[in-house]
Each structure stands twice: as C-alpha cells, then as structure tokens.
Amino acid sequence: MAQSGYATIQLYYSSTSTNTPIAGNLANGELAINIADGKLFYKDGSSAVQVLATKSAASGLFTGTGTIQVPAGTTASRPTPAQGMFRYNTDLSQFEGYDGASWGGIGGAQAGGAIQVNKSIATVSYTIASGSNGFSVGPVTLASGVTVSVASGQQWVVI
C-alpha cells in the first residue's frame, strides 16, 4: 500500500510461471518481474531481455552463478555513510563496509594484506565449527549475553 500522498511504482510483471517479457514490451533499462517464479528481468542497451536475478527456492534469496558489481571509488569519494553500506575502495584495494560508526575492511586483511584487524568487544555470539579454528588479538571482551562456542578439537586463540 502506498503511503498517503505518494504514488505507487509498479514493475511490469507476470504471475504465470516461466513467462519472460519480450523485448518489444520493455524500454531499455526497464525492469520486469515474474512474481510466480521470482525472476527479475531488464532490457539492456542492445535491446535484449536479460535475467538480473533469480529467487532461490531454498532460501527465498536472489542467487545466480554470475557476478555482481558493487560500487567502487577512492577513500575521498566515499558517500555519506549509512549502516550496512558496502563498496570497493580503489585506494586501499579492498572491499569495505560501514558498521554505523566507521568504514572497515571486509573479507581480508587491511594495508594490502599486511595487517589483520579485529574489534576489542565481541557484540554477536559466534560458533567456531568443526574443521575450523579462529584467532583474535586481545584483550577481547564479550558483551553481555554474547558467547563464543568452539567445537570439540578446535581452537580459538587470543594473542
């Protein structure tokens, strides 16, 4: 339902499973969705209809075997931050995210691979599963109610 005073934006859609929009029904860049099978389509610059995302039956999430390109730019070109933002920093050659207070590296070490950082307070419970080990540089404090579970035979080392 649209908020009072605002117009609803609705995509071109089909509720018939396996229906795919034809190029003649979409403008370049226009989106279409099949609400029965969860496929999101767009018409590209060469007037071909492409699948943008497909809903995974198991998880309800859009998945695929292709790639996704995230925004990229320099440290100076970072946007006004909001919690949950994700981008690639071309100055630092690393992915980064904004946690609500600061930008930080994601998925690897900082300083071009020379430094691995961790926070000093664990605010979310975590389990180190069988077949994995973990390490942190301490001291590390667990926030109230937070637990770290380590599977039998595995290790969590605080240096």
N, C-alpha and C positions, 0 to 999 in steps of 0.2 A: 504494500500500500504506500502510495506517495505521501510525503509529508505535506501538510496543508500549505498551499501557496506555491508548490513546486510541481513540475510536470514529470510524469514517469517516462523514463527512457527504456524502451524495449527493443531487444535484438530481433532480427529476422530469425524465425525459428520453425522447427518441425517437431511434432510429437509422435511421428512414425519412425520406429526403429529402423536403422540403416539408411534413412533418407539423407542425401547430400545435396546442398544447394548447387544450382548450376550457375555458371559464370554470368549469364545474362540477367540473373536476379540480384546480383550484388554489385555495388560500386567498388572500385579499387580501395582497399583498406577497410571495407565494411565487414563487420563480424556477423556470424550466424551461428546458432547453436541447435543441436538436436537434443531436446530435453528428455527423450526416451533412452538414448544410449550414451549421453554425456559427452558428445564430441563438439568441440569448438572449432569453427572454420573461419577463414578470412580469404579475401580476394587479393592476390599480390599484384605488383606493378606490371607483370606481364599478362594480367587478366586470367590467371589460373587460380582455381579454388584450392587452398591448402588446408590441411588439418593443423591447427595450432596446438591443441591439447586433447587428450582422451582420458575420460574418467576410468580409474582402476576399479573394477568390480569389487575387489577385496577390501580396499581402504576408502573408497569414495574420493580419493585424491586424483588430480590430473597427473598422468605419468606418460612416459614415452621412451624411445630409445635414441632420440635425437639430442639436441643440446638446447640450452637456454643462455642467452647473452644478458649479463647483468650490466647495469650502468658502470662506467669506468671514468676515472679522471684523476687529476692531481690532488694532493692534500689541500691546496688552496681553493680548489673548485668544489670541495665538499658542500652539499646542500645544507640548508638549515636543518639540523638533526631532529629526528623523532625516533623514539624507541622502536627497535626492530628493523631499522634501515640496514641494507646490505649492498655493498658495491665493491669494485676492484680499484685499488689505489695504484695508479701508474707510477707515482714517485717511489713508493715502497715496494712495488712488485709483489703485492699480496692482496688477498681478499680481506675486507674489514666490515665490521658491523658496529652499530651504535646501540649500547645497552641502556640508554636513558640518562647516562651521566658522561660517557666518553666513548670515543672511537677505539676499537681494538682489533687486533689481527684475528682472523678466523682460519682454521684448517691448517695450521702450521706455525713454525717459528717466526718471530719478528727479526728485524735487522738483517734481512736477506738470508735467513736460516741460521744465524749465529746465536740468537737468544730465544729461549722458550720462556714465556711468562705465564704466571697463574695468579689469581686473586688470593688474598690472605684470609678471606672469610668465605666458607662454603655456604651458600644460601639455598641449595637444592640437594635433596638426597640423591645418592648415586650408588650403583652396584657395579663392581668390577667382576665381570662374569668369568666363568671357567675358560681358560685359554688366553686370558689377558692379565696384564699387570699394569700398575699405574705408579706415577711419581708426582710429587709436588715439592716446591721449595717453600720451606716454612719459616716461621711458625704458621700453621694453618688452624683457624678456629672454625668450628662447626656452629652455625646459627642454631637457635633454639628449635628443637624438633627435627633437625637435619641429621641424617645418618649416612654413613659410608659403609656399605657391605662389601666384603671381599670373599669371593668363592674359595672353597677349600683348596689348598695347594697353590693359591695365587698370592701376590703381594701388592701392597700399596706402600711405597717408601716415601717418607717425608725427609728431605735433605735439609 
